[in-house]
Amino acid sequence: MTTHTPFPNDFLWGGATAANQYEGAYLSDGKGLSLVDILPDAHHGRWAALTHPKEAQATQYDFYPSHESVDFYHHYEEDLRLMAEMGFKTYRFSISWPRIFPNGDDLTPNEAGLAFYDRIIDLCRALQIEPLVTINHFDTPLAMLNKCNGWADRQMIDHYLRFCDVLFKHYKGKVHYWLTFNEINMILHIPFLGGGMDVSDAAHPDQIKYQASHHQLVASALATKLAHDIDPDNQIGCMLAAGETYPNTPNPDDVFKALETNREGYFFIDVQSRGTYPNYAKRLFKAKEIVLEMAPDDEAILKANTVDFISFSYYSSRLTSADPAVNNQTEGNVFASLKNPYLKTSEWGWQTDGLGLRITMNQLYDRYQKPLFIVENGLGARDTVTADGQIHDDYRIAYLQENITAMGQAIADGVPCIGYTSWGCIDLISAGSGEMAKRYGYVYVDRDNDGNGTLARTPKDSFYWYQKVIKTNGSVL
Ligand code: P53
């Protein structure tokens, strides 16, 4: 019996993690401090720390979730074998920049740090899992915050390229898929995670944020060139925190507001994929009184070195209104969004919208005509271990079913898609809240918000479900 599936034969099914939320071992083998290493969890002021990082740095918290995290550093073999057991074709992970360059501006790499990723990449290859590497996932070395306010300073481009040069040469022939910056648009929303900067006492934060964005965009283009020069087989992707923003009503004011909100993210991909700043940037800069400082070659660099594919994270659609009285309920969220009454909401206020993924994919492809790669998707939820020692996470399966079905529909609509890596395939620390309780994984990790637990790994029901999805190439969901 042949079952119908919209997914191509070589579709890359897998899962995604990031060093700063997964590895622990925060000072092992010469690693320097990562941005997240100075942050407490949501119950001890994480949001205040994210928005005032210099103050956070001077504060002694009782507990730092990232320091041990779920200790992938010492559990990598077990974890990669579990991924292989699910049938992963690809595994997306990030390389911790301060593990390789502890201070950011070091001139030579920390060999012990590279040795760790050698072990990961060699085992991936042995298990026939294609590595997909995020070069910078919220992980600018903390030392650079203190030295030059992170990406606010143009010298970060050189430091980043030195890091890239080491990676592209060292992993030549072993890694072919690279993402230059995780959720590059995050720099506007959480400048500390996105750009290693503190803008809390800046007179004109938007000026700093967009200038730093420019530095990252130039760095991304130069990294793309370097990757192609070193190995023409390298495929380089940009990475957007995506999710279509809908208008709250058919009022054209709301529709226009939604268009502007979508452009806040497209802004970055317009540069990375089309090679030029979009037309609307001029008016945006004028309205925000931003004057970008550019080096003479910057525009030519951006133009000549566009990305090969468009990757993105998608958790939910968003909703906006032009009426400030309606919109102001939403403060405090990373991405402001009204509550959409047509959608289910998770415990953390994120809404499930599979069709929104199909819409987002169609919009991205219509705009860029480059292959897509979904590199994050999933439901952060509280899990309970039942008396039989199992985790029956039917809510997670339901979310993934809805989203994967919609992805298949988008592919059937004619949108090319290279692969799908769901977020936090093994439970890890939440970026936004620092909690362990907000879990995304197919594999449960025994650890709680306060750091108690054995770190034992247990497959959840969703583990066996996803195994079947991969085995049938998405024909059984
Ligand atoms: P958490 C929101 C807030 C922080 C990071 O988020 C985010 C988002 C959603 O776009 O981005 C990504 O852990 C990020 C991951 C993160 C994941 O979303 O707050 O790339 O590092 O863990 C999920 O539930």
Residues whose N, C-alpha, C, O or C-beta is under 5 A from the ligand:
A	BS01	P53	E183 A241 V334 G380 I429 S430 A431 G432 S433
